[in-house]
Amino acid sequence: MDSLLNLTIVSPDGVLFEGKVKNIHLPGIMGQFSIMPQHAPLITQLDKGVITFYDNDLKKEINIKSGFIDVKHDVVSICVEQ
């Protein structure tokens, strides 16, 4: 079985997504980057753009104005402003 990431995305309005995903594509302040299982621990700022991920092979996109991401032991927490 493939490794998965436990992803939670929250905004001031509440939880936007919570579940397991294969990878995540994000708008970083230095450019686009991706998070995959077994990624090194990371805390960084997000820029305006689109967070893209696949939930049960269904592509999902969330537009953001800014945010922060925390990655540790395949647990990814993202706090965004939309």
ROVO-454924 format. One record per residue: residue in one letter; chain; x negated, y, z negated of N, C-alpha, C in turn. Coordinates in steps of 0.2 Angstrom, whole numbers. Each point is the difference from the previous one (the first is absolute). Last residue first. Layout:
% residues N
+------+-------+-------+-------+-------+-------+-------+-------+-------+-------+-------+
! resn ! chain !   npx !   npy !   npz !  capx !  capy !  capz !   cpx !   cpy !   cpz !
+------+-------+-------+-------+-------+-------+-------+-------+-------+-------+-------+
!    a !     A !     X !     Y !     Z !     X !     Y !     Z !     X !     Y !     Z !
...
+------+-------+-------+-------+-------+-------+-------+-------+-------+-------+-------+
This chain:
% residues 82
+------+-------+-------+-------+-------+-------+-------+-------+-------+-------+-------+
! resn ! chain !   npx !   npy !   npz !  capx !  capy !  capz !   cpx !   cpy !   cpz !
+------+-------+-------+-------+-------+-------+-------+-------+-------+-------+-------+
!    q !     A !    43 !   165 !   -14 !     3 !    -1 !     7 !     2 !     7 !     3 !
!    e !     A !   -19 !   -12 !   -19 !     5 !     6 !     1 !     2 !     0 !     7 !
!    v !     A !   -11 !   -21 !   -16 !     0 !     4 !     6 !     5 !     6 !    -1 !
!    c !     A !   -15 !   -22 !   -11 !     4 !     5 !    -2 !     0 !     5 !     5 !
!    i !     A !    -7 !   -27 !    -3 !    -1 !     6 !     4 !     6 !     5 !    -3 !
!    s !     A !   -15 !   -25 !    -5 !     5 !     5 !    -3 !    -1 !     6 !     4 !
!    v !     A !    -7 !   -28 !     1 !    -1 !     7 !     3 !     6 !     4 !    -2 !
!    v !     A !   -15 !   -24 !    -5 !     6 !     4 !    -3 !    -1 !     7 !     3 !
!    d !     A !   -16 !   -18 !     2 !     5 !    -1 !     4 !     7 !     3 !    -2 !
!    h !     A !   -21 !     5 !   -12 !     2 !    -8 !     0 !     6 !    -1 !     4 !
!    k !     A !    -3 !    25 !     0 !    -3 !    -4 !    -5 !     2 !    -7 !    -1 !
!    v !     A !     4 !    27 !    11 !    -1 !    -7 !     2 !    -4 !    -4 !    -5 !
!    d !     A !    15 !    25 !     5 !    -4 !    -4 !    -5 !     0 !    -7 !     2 !
!    i !     A !     6 !    26 !    11 !     1 !    -7 !     0 !    -5 !    -3 !    -5 !
!    f !     A !    15 !    25 !     7 !    -6 !    -4 !    -3 !     1 !    -7 !     0 !
!    g !     A !    10 !    24 !    14 !     1 !    -6 !    -5 !    -7 !    -2 !    -2 !
!    s !     A !    17 !    16 !    19 !    -6 !    -1 !    -3 !     1 !    -5 !    -5 !
!    k !     A !    16 !     4 !    17 !    -4 !     7 !     0 !    -7 !    -1 !    -3 !
!    i !     A !    15 !   -20 !    13 !    -2 !     3 !    -7 !    -3 !     7 !     2 !
!    n !     A !    16 !   -23 !    11 !    -4 !     7 !     1 !    -1 !     3 !    -7 !
!    i !     A !     3 !   -26 !     7 !     2 !     5 !    -4 !    -4 !     6 !     1 !
!    e !     A !     7 !   -26 !    12 !    -4 !     6 !     0 !     3 !     5 !    -5 !
!    k !     A !     0 !   -28 !     8 !     3 !     5 !    -4 !    -5 !     6 !     0 !
!    k !     A !     5 !   -26 !    14 !    -4 !     6 !    -1 !     4 !     6 !    -4 !
!    l !     A !     2 !   -27 !    -2 !     4 !     5 !     3 !    -4 !     7 !    -2 !
!    d !     A !    -6 !   -23 !    -6 !    -1 !     1 !     7 !     4 !     6 !     3 !
!    n !     A !     0 !    -4 !   -24 !     2 !    -6 !     3 !     0 !     1 !     8 !
!    d !     A !    -7 !    20 !    -8 !     3 !    -3 !    -5 !     4 !    -6 !     3 !
!    y !     A !   -22 !    18 !     6 !     5 !    -5 !     2 !     3 !    -4 !    -6 !
!    f !     A !   -11 !    27 !     5 !    -1 !    -7 !    -3 !     5 !    -4 !     3 !
!    t !     A !   -10 !    27 !    -1 !     3 !    -5 !     4 !    -2 !    -7 !    -3 !
!    i !     A !     2 !    29 !    -4 !    -3 !    -6 !    -3 !     4 !    -6 !     4 !
!    v !     A !    -6 !    27 !     8 !     5 !    -6 !    -1 !    -4 !    -6 !    -3 !
!    g !     A !    -4 !    28 !    -2 !     0 !    -5 !     5 !     5 !    -5 !    -2 !
!    k !     A !   -16 !    20 !   -13 !     6 !    -1 !     3 !     0 !    -5 !     6 !
!    d !     A !   -17 !    -5 !   -19 !     2 !     6 !     3 !     7 !    -1 !     4 !
!    l !     A !   -13 !   -11 !   -24 !     2 !    -1 !     7 !     2 !     7 !     3 !
!    q !     A !   -19 !    -9 !   -20 !     6 !     4 !     2 !     2 !    -2 !     7 !
!    t !     A !   -12 !   -18 !   -18 !    -1 !     6 !     5 !     6 !     4 !     1 !
!    i !     A !   -13 !   -23 !   -13 !     5 !     5 !    -1 !    -2 !     6 !     4 !
!    l !     A !    -6 !   -28 !    -2 !     0 !     6 !     3 !     5 !     5 !    -3 !
!    p !     A !   -14 !   -27 !     0 !     4 !     5 !    -3 !    -1 !     7 !     3 !
!    a !     A !    -3 !   -20 !    17 !    -4 !     2 !    -6 !     5 !     5 !    -4 !
!    h !     A !    11 !   -19 !    15 !    -3 !     6 !     0 !    -4 !     2 !    -6 !
!    q !     A !    14 !   -20 !     6 !    -6 !     0 !    -3 !    -4 !     6 !     1 !
!    p !     A !    21 !    -2 !    16 !    -2 !    -3 !    -6 !    -7 !    -1 !    -2 !
!    m !     A !     6 !    21 !    14 !     2 !    -7 !     1 !    -2 !    -3 !    -7 !
!    i !     A !     3 !    26 !    12 !    -1 !    -4 !    -6 !     2 !    -7 !     1 !
!    s !     A !    -8 !    23 !    16 !     5 !    -5 !    -2 !    -2 !    -4 !    -6 !
!    f !     A !    -2 !    27 !    13 !    -3 !    -6 !    -2 !     5 !    -6 !    -2 !
!    q !     A !    -4 !    27 !    13 !     4 !    -6 !    -2 !    -5 !    -5 !    -2 !
!    g !     A !    -8 !    25 !    -5 !     2 !    -4 !     6 !     4 !    -6 !    -2 !
!    m !     A !    -8 !    16 !   -16 !    -6 !    -1 !     5 !     2 !    -3 !     6 !
!    i !     A !    15 !     2 !   -18 !    -2 !     7 !     1 !    -6 !     0 !     5 !
!    g !     A !    18 !   -20 !     3 !    -5 !     3 !    -6 !    -2 !     7 !     2 !
!    p !     A !    21 !   -18 !     7 !    -3 !     7 !     2 !    -5 !     3 !    -6 !
!    l !     A !     7 !   -28 !     5 !     1 !     6 !    -3 !    -3 !     6 !     3 !
!    h !     A !     9 !   -28 !     1 !    -4 !     5 !     4 !     2 !     7 !    -3 !
!    i !     A !     0 !   -28 !    -9 !     3 !     7 !     0 !    -4 !     5 !     4 !
!    n !     A !     6 !   -29 !    -3 !    -5 !     5 !     0 !     4 !     7 !     0 !
!    k !     A !    11 !   -21 !    -5 !    -7 !    -3 !     2 !    -5 !     6 !     1 !
!    v !     A !    21 !    -1 !   -18 !    -1 !     2 !     7 !    -7 !    -3 !     1 !
!    k !     A !    22 !     0 !   -20 !    -7 !    -2 !     2 !    -1 !     1 !     8 !
!    g !     A !    15 !    16 !   -18 !     0 !    -7 !     3 !    -7 !    -2 !     2 !
!    e !     A !    16 !    23 !    -5 !    -3 !    -4 !    -4 !     0 !    -7 !     3 !
!    f !     A !     6 !    28 !     6 !    -1 !    -7 !     2 !    -4 !    -3 !    -6 !
!    l !     A !     9 !    21 !    -3 !     1 !     0 !     7 !     0 !    -7 !     3 !
!    v !     A !     6 !    12 !   -25 !    -4 !    -5 !     3 !     2 !     0 !     8 !
!    g !     A !     4 !    23 !   -12 !     1 !    -7 !    -3 !    -5 !    -4 !     4 !
!    d !     A !     2 !    24 !     1 !     6 !    -2 !     1 !     1 !    -7 !    -2 !
!    p !     A !   -21 !    11 !     1 !     4 !     3 !    -5 !     7 !    -2 !     0 !
!    s !     A !   -16 !   -18 !    10 !     1 !     7 !     1 !     3 !     3 !    -6 !
!    v !     A !   -13 !   -25 !     8 !     5 !     4 !    -4 !    -1 !     8 !     2 !
!    i !     A !    -7 !   -28 !     6 !    -1 !     7 !     3 !     6 !     4 !    -4 !
!    t !     A !   -15 !   -25 !    -1 !     6 !     4 !    -3 !    -2 !     7 !     2 !
!    l !     A !    -9 !   -27 !     6 !     1 !     7 !     1 !     6 !     3 !    -3 !
!    n !     A !   -18 !   -22 !     1 !     6 !     2 !    -4 !     0 !     7 !     1 !
!    l !     A !   -12 !   -18 !    17 !     0 !     6 !    -5 !     6 !     1 !    -3 !
!    l !     A !   -10 !   -24 !    11 !     4 !     6 !     1 !    -2 !     5 !    -5 !
!    s !     A !   -11 !   -24 !    13 !     1 !     4 !    -6 !     4 !     6 !     2 !
!    d !     A !     4 !   -24 !    12 !    -4 !     6 !     0 !     1 !     4 !    -6 !
!    m !     A !     1 !   -27 !     2 !     4 !     6 !     0 !    -4 !     6 !     0 !
+------+-------+-------+-------+-------+-------+-------+-------+-------+-------+-------+
